[in-house]
């Protein structure tokens, strides 16, 4: 019976797409939900209250809270779904933190230029795209494969360094940008520091998005294992 997937590639996918240990799921879910619930809820209703910003922040928060609650109710049955939750948390959480930074910039500091929103939005998309591209290269190189980890270590190590460099440069860009805005715009330094932290939190949560790919691979593997033998032979 042939699955149509090269053995090396399938082994790599199996290693990468493994679920998290059951003992970690509940504590991990709770700890990752604390920060978004504290910051996004406060910023959504903080003065000045702007309904559109409240909706932008509270809708993704509500989605990830519902998914997190499903995990907490029955973690034993949700090991695979937990990957979906983490991936969605990574995407919605990072996007919501970026939106929260824009809420402070426009509603609290009174910025009028669209450049801050354009730059943070473009930066989010670019960094997300670069990190995902590196993640795919790591997967294809066999970096996640325990059986062949040594042979892929050199290439994977270089990609990991590139990933770290992207995050470091992004963080430095956030810091420099915040200082420039403070210097030339004369805005409140405390608010600028909060904006900077929100953008750094967005970078941190962005790293969770790869779990959505794990979830997709798990589902594909489960679907493939339930195919009739005749169907697998035809792939």
C-alpha positions in Angstrom: 0.0 0.0 0.0 1.5 3.3 -1.1 0.4 6.5 0.6 2.0 8.6 -2.2 4.1 10.5 0.4 7.9 10.0 0.5 8.9 8.2 3.6 11.4 10.8 4.7 8.9 13.6 4.2 6.1 11.7 6.0 8.4 11.0 9.0 9.3 14.7 9.1 5.6 15.6 9.1 4.8 13.1 11.8 7.5 14.4 14.1 6.5 18.1 13.5 2.8 17.6 13.8 2.8 15.8 17.2 0.4 17.0 19.9 1.5 18.6 23.1 1.6 16.4 26.3 -1.8 16.2 28.1 -0.3 17.5 31.4 0.7 20.8 29.7 -2.4 21.6 27.7 -4.6 23.1 30.5 -1.8 25.2 32.1 -0.4 26.3 28.8 -3.9 27.4 27.6 -4.6 29.4 30.7 -1.2 31.1 30.8 -1.4 32.2 27.2 -4.9 33.6 27.6 -4.1 35.7 30.6 -2.2 38.5 28.8 -4.7 39.0 26.0 -7.6 39.1 28.4 -5.9 41.6 30.7 -4.6 44.0 28.1 -7.2 43.8 25.3 -10.2 44.0 27.6 -8.7 47.0 29.4 -7.7 48.8 26.2 -11.0 48.1 24.5 -13.1 49.9 27.1 -10.4 52.5 28.2 -11.0 56.2 27.6 -11.5 57.4 25.1 -14.0 54.7 24.4 -14.4 54.2 20.6 -17.0 51.6 19.6 -15.2 50.5 16.4 -11.9 49.9 18.3 -13.8 48.0 21.0 -15.3 45.7 18.4 -11.9 45.2 16.7 -10.4 44.1 20.0 -13.2 42.3 21.7 -14.3 40.1 18.8 -11.0 38.2 18.4 -10.7 38.1 22.2 -14.1 36.5 22.4 -13.2 33.9 19.7 -10.0 32.8 21.4 -11.7 32.7 24.8 -14.4 30.4 23.5 -11.8 28.1 21.9 -9.8 28.2 25.2 -12.9 27.3 27.2 -13.5 24.3 25.0 -9.9 23.1 25.7 -10.2 23.7 29.5 -13.5 21.8 29.8 -12.1 18.6 28.3 -8.4 18.7 27.6 -8.2 14.9 27.3 -10.4 14.9 24.2 -8.9 18.1 22.7 -5.2 17.3 22.2 -5.4 17.8 18.4 -7.9 20.7 18.7 -5.5 22.3 21.1 -3.1 22.9 18.1 -6.0 24.7 16.3 -6.5 26.8 19.4 -2.8 27.8 19.6 -2.7 28.6 15.9 -5.8 30.8 16.1 -4.5 32.4 19.2 -1.3 33.2 17.5 -3.0 34.8 14.5 -5.8 36.6 16.2 -3.8 37.5 19.3 -1.0 39.1 17.4 -3.4 40.9 15.1 -5.4 42.2 18.1 -2.2 43.4 19.9 -1.3 45.3 16.7 -4.8 46.8 16.6 -4.6 47.7 20.3 -1.4 49.6 19.5 -3.2 51.5 16.8 -6.1 52.3 19.1 -3.7 53.9 21.5 -2.0 55.8 18.7 -5.1 57.2 17.1 -7.7 57.4 19.9 -5.5 58.2 22.8 -2.5 60.1 21.4 -4.6 61.7 18.6 -2.4 60.8 15.7 -4.0 61.8 12.4 -1.5 60.5 9.8 -2.3 57.1 8.3 1.4 56.1 8.2 1.5 54.5 11.6 -1.4 52.1 10.7 0.1 51.4 7.3 3.5 50.7 8.7 2.3 48.5 11.5 -0.1 46.6 9.2 2.5 46.1 6.5 5.1 45.1 9.1 2.7 42.5 10.6 2.1 41.0 7.2 5.7 41.0 6.1 7.1 39.5 9.4 4.3 36.9 9.4 5.1 35.9 5.8 8.8 35.7 6.4 8.4 33.5 9.5 6.0 31.2 7.8 8.3 30.9 4.8 11.2 29.9 7.1 8.9 27.4 8.9 8.0 25.7 5.6 11.7 25.5 4.6 12.5 24.0 8.0 9.7 21.4 7.5 10.9 20.5 4.0 14.6 20.3 5.1 13.8 17.6 7.6 14.8 19.8 10.6 11.8 18.6 12.6 12.6 14.9 11.8 14.1 13.3 14.9 15.4 10.4 12.8 17.4 12.7 10.4 17.9 15.7 12.6 21.7 15.6 12.5 21.9 15.8 8.7 19.4 18.7 8.6 20.9 20.5 11.6 23.3 22.7 9.6 20.6 24.0 7.2 18.0 24.2 9.9 20.3 26.0 12.3 20.9 28.6 9.6 17.1 29.0 9.1 16.6 29.2 12.8 19.2 32.0 13.0 17.4 33.8 10.2 14.1 33.4 12.1 15.7 34.9 15.3 17.3 37.7 13.2 13.9 38.6 11.8 12.4 38.8 15.2 15.3 40.7 16.6 15.2 43.2 13.7 11.5 43.6 14.1 11.8 44.3 17.8 14.6 46.8 17.2 12.4 48.4 14.5 9.6 48.7 17.0 11.9 50.3 19.5 13.5 52.8 17.1 10.2 53.7 15.5 8.7 54.4 19.0 11.6 56.6 19.9 11.4 58.5 16.6 7.6 59.1 17.0 8.2 60.2 20.6 11.0 62.5 19.6 9.4 64.2 16.5 5.8 63.9 17.6 6.1 65.0 21.2 3.7 62.3 22.4 3.4 60.9 25.9 6.3 58.6 26.7 4.2 56.3 28.8 1.7 55.7 26.1 4.5 55.2 23.6 6.1 52.6 25.8 2.7 50.7 26.0 2.4 50.8 22.2 5.9 49.4 21.9 5.2 46.6 24.4 1.9 45.7 22.5 3.8 45.4 19.2 6.4 43.2 20.9 3.7 41.0 22.3 2.3 40.8 18.8 5.6 39.4 17.7 5.7 36.9 20.5 2.2 35.6 19.9 2.9 35.4 16.2 5.2 32.5 16.9 2.2 30.4 18.0 0.6 30.6 14.5 2.7 27.6 13.2 0.5 25.3 15.4 -2.3 25.8 12.9 -0.2 24.1 10.3 0.4 21.3 12.8 -3.3 20.9 13.2 -3.9 20.8 9.4 -1.2 18.2 9.0 -2.7 16.1 11.9 -6.1 16.2 10.1 -4.6 15.2 6.8 -2.8 12.3 8.4 -5.9 11.2 10.2 -7.9 11.5 6.9 -5.3 9.5 5.0 -5.2 6.7 7.6 -9.0 6.2 7.3 -8.9 6.0 3.5 -9.7 2.5 2.0 -6.6 0.7 0.8 -7.8 0.9 -2.8 -8.0 4.6 -2.6 -4.5 4.9 -1.1 -3.2 2.8 -3.9 -4.5 5.3 -6.4 -2.9 8.3 -4.9 
